[in-house]
């Protein structure tokens, strides 16, 4: 299975490198949204709960763009049929797609987080950056797993562009809630507080739960 996942992941990354359909659009969306918040909010900077909310809501909606495109090439070019005919474990596609989406999110955040700090954030990110990276990773894993599951389900429908946000946003509310609550103390003007372990544990538990659900049902989604 490891070789199959590696081959599928190379294909996903090569496809994105050639077409540049997902990551540039996600980056442009996040930067544009932060510019709008910069001029739209009646304040010079944000901190605490507001900063965490702006950061994670923007990253969530940017992720929806990537989730929408995750299975489009396979569906339109017959990739599903070829994969189903191959003598490989079908969950390899789940793992490869989730890892690819996770990589896309990390690439987006390499631009989005500095842009957020430059345009909106009041306190410096220096002290809070290590803990923020932990929260980003935990939330990104949840978004990647849930997003892959939703994308596999929505690609079989005619209105996939509509179904992805309708299905993904309610399922990702706990991820955004946990990530925002864990991030908020890190972005206080008076200085970064300790990382809330209970919210981080919630994120980890939610990631594990949906990873198990996705593993259990992914074969049936491909067949349908």
Beta strands, then each sheet from edge to edge (+ up, - down):
end
